[in-house]
Amino acid sequence: MRGTSLGVITEDQDETSPWSIGPLIDCASRPLIYFGMGWSRAEEASAYAAGVADSMGLNCFDVQQDRLRP
């Protein structure tokens, strides 16, 4: 079981959650938050995070692509 910002991920939810670590709030440090993502849903989760960041006037840096997400 892993934690998320909303609580603990059960074994049943483990395969469907895009997050590889948690709780997500533990990955926040000053102006940054690191979202660890599982490979199977990384593109989907990264695109979602970039969209949310953009809607809030924030930047989203993709470590794997070594660039800011559009």
Short mmCIF file of the C-alpha atoms (twelve columns), coordinates in Angstrom:
data_MODEL
# 
_entry.id   MODEL 
# 
loop_
_atom_site.group_PDB 
_atom_site.id 
_atom_site.type_symbol 
_atom_site.label_atom_id 
_atom_site.label_alt_id 
_atom_site.label_comp_id 
_atom_site.label_asym_id 
_atom_site.label_seq_id 
_atom_site.Cartn_x 
_atom_site.Cartn_y 
_atom_site.Cartn_z 
_atom_site.pdbx_PDB_model_num 
ATOM 1  C CA . MET A 1  0.000  0.000  0.000   1 
ATOM 2  C CA . ARG A 2  1.192  3.501  -0.816  1 
ATOM 3  C CA . GLY A 3  -0.086 6.842  0.357   1 
ATOM 4  C CA . THR A 4  -1.436 9.649  -1.787  1 
ATOM 5  C CA . SER A 5  -2.442 13.172 -0.981  1 
ATOM 6  C CA . LEU A 6  -5.919 11.721 -0.480  1 
ATOM 7  C CA . GLY A 7  -4.906 8.757  1.653   1 
ATOM 8  C CA . VAL A 8  -3.630 5.233  1.177   1 
ATOM 9  C CA . ILE A 9  -3.792 3.287  -2.087  1 
ATOM 10 C CA . THR A 10 -5.013 -0.241 -1.478  1 
ATOM 11 C CA . GLU A 11 -3.659 -3.257 -3.356  1 
ATOM 12 C CA . ASP A 12 -6.804 -3.231 -5.515  1 
ATOM 13 C CA . GLN A 13 -6.140 0.367  -6.559  1 
ATOM 14 C CA . ASP A 14 -2.378 -0.089 -6.931  1 
ATOM 15 C CA . GLU A 15 -2.552 -1.174 -10.581 1 
ATOM 16 C CA . THR A 16 -4.803 1.717  -11.604 1 
ATOM 17 C CA . SER A 17 -3.084 4.584  -9.791  1 
ATOM 18 C CA . PRO A 18 -0.657 6.627  -11.915 1 
ATOM 19 C CA . TRP A 19 1.413  7.619  -8.863  1 
ATOM 20 C CA . SER A 20 4.459  5.564  -7.893  1 
ATOM 21 C CA . ILE A 21 5.017  7.285  -4.546  1 
ATOM 22 C CA . GLY A 22 2.967  9.038  -1.961  1 
ATOM 23 C CA . PRO A 23 1.580  10.849 -0.223  1 
ATOM 24 C CA . LEU A 24 2.193  13.444 -2.921  1 
ATOM 25 C CA . ILE A 25 2.348  16.280 -0.400  1 
ATOM 26 C CA . ASP A 26 5.510  14.671 1.007   1 
ATOM 27 C CA . CYS A 27 7.157  15.359 -2.368  1 
ATOM 28 C CA . ALA A 28 6.561  19.120 -2.164  1 
ATOM 29 C CA . SER A 29 9.562  21.269 -1.318  1 
ATOM 30 C CA . ARG A 30 9.287  25.032 -1.477  1 
ATOM 31 C CA . PRO A 31 8.370  26.002 -5.061  1 
ATOM 32 C CA . LEU A 32 8.534  22.412 -6.388  1 
ATOM 33 C CA . ILE A 33 6.448  19.274 -6.203  1 
ATOM 34 C CA . TYR A 34 7.752  15.984 -7.541  1 
ATOM 35 C CA . PHE A 35 5.151  13.584 -8.949  1 
ATOM 36 C CA . GLY A 36 6.534  10.043 -9.131  1 
ATOM 37 C CA . MET A 37 4.605  8.211  -11.863 1 
ATOM 38 C CA . GLY A 38 4.388  4.569  -12.825 1 
ATOM 39 C CA . TRP A 39 5.584  3.793  -16.359 1 
ATOM 40 C CA . SER A 40 2.270  2.302  -17.478 1 
ATOM 41 C CA . ARG A 41 0.370  5.591  -16.987 1 
ATOM 42 C CA . ALA A 42 3.182  8.156  -17.060 1 
ATOM 43 C CA . GLU A 43 2.231  9.862  -20.327 1 
ATOM 44 C CA . GLU A 44 -1.408 10.213 -19.292 1 
ATOM 45 C CA . ALA A 45 -0.548 11.471 -15.803 1 
ATOM 46 C CA . SER A 46 2.153  13.826 -17.101 1 
ATOM 47 C CA . ALA A 47 -0.226 15.363 -19.644 1 
ATOM 48 C CA . TYR A 48 -2.850 15.820 -16.922 1 
ATOM 49 C CA . ALA A 49 -0.363 17.428 -14.526 1 
ATOM 50 C CA . ALA A 50 0.867  19.757 -17.285 1 
ATOM 51 C CA . GLY A 51 -2.712 20.788 -18.083 1 
ATOM 52 C CA . VAL A 52 -3.488 21.543 -14.445 1 
ATOM 53 C CA . ALA A 53 -0.230 23.474 -14.065 1 
ATOM 54 C CA . ASP A 54 -0.982 25.512 -17.191 1 
ATOM 55 C CA . SER A 55 -4.506 26.319 -15.995 1 
ATOM 56 C CA . MET A 56 -2.979 27.711 -12.795 1 
ATOM 57 C CA . GLY A 57 -0.232 29.719 -14.527 1 
ATOM 58 C CA . LEU A 58 2.486  27.272 -13.409 1 
ATOM 59 C CA . ASN A 59 5.225  25.403 -15.280 1 
ATOM 60 C CA . CYS A 60 5.541  21.633 -15.539 1 
ATOM 61 C CA . PHE A 61 9.010  20.161 -16.097 1 
ATOM 62 C CA . ASP A 62 9.217  16.592 -17.381 1 
ATOM 63 C CA . VAL A 63 12.383 15.015 -15.981 1 
ATOM 64 C CA . GLN A 64 12.320 12.118 -18.456 1 
ATOM 65 C CA . GLN A 65 12.080 14.476 -21.449 1 
ATOM 66 C CA . ASP A 66 14.410 17.048 -19.825 1 
ATOM 67 C CA . ARG A 67 12.121 19.906 -20.867 1 
ATOM 68 C CA . LEU A 68 9.114  21.960 -19.866 1 
ATOM 69 C CA . ARG A 69 5.838  20.386 -20.914 1 
ATOM 70 C CA . PRO A 70 3.805  22.503 -23.352 1 
# 
